[in-house]
Amino acid sequence: MKRFGMVIGLRPEKIAEYKQLHAAVWPEVLRMIRECHIHNYSIYLRQLDDGGWYLFSCFEYTGSDFAGDMRRMAADPTTQRWWSFCKPCQKPVAGRAPDEWWAAMEEVFHAD
């Protein structure tokens, strides 16, 4: 199992919409998340000192081919439709890798 943390900005005028979307995530999206070996997935929201709003996600991955599972998820038509609602709410952070939407974070501590 590997843990992941990621960050992305959230447009302030889209906060209510983003929360509403995630209050009722489509069952097909949840199924695809599970089928791609993602567990204990959470998203947190926080306004930081720069005045911007940011989403922090963390999850555990239990599969053996993360890149392959992420390609599978990205190819799923229902997931693509879900993302078409979520992406306009988000604002990717500067400095992320060229192939990232959410910027990966380095884990520096974990305790069970």
Buried (B, 14 or more C-beta within 10 A) or exposed (E): EEEBBBBBBBBEEBBEBBEEBEEEEBEBBEEBBEEBBBEEBEBEEEEEEEEBBBBBBBBEBEBEEBEEBBEBBEEBEEBEEBBEEBEEBBBBBEEBEEEEBBBEEEEEEEEE
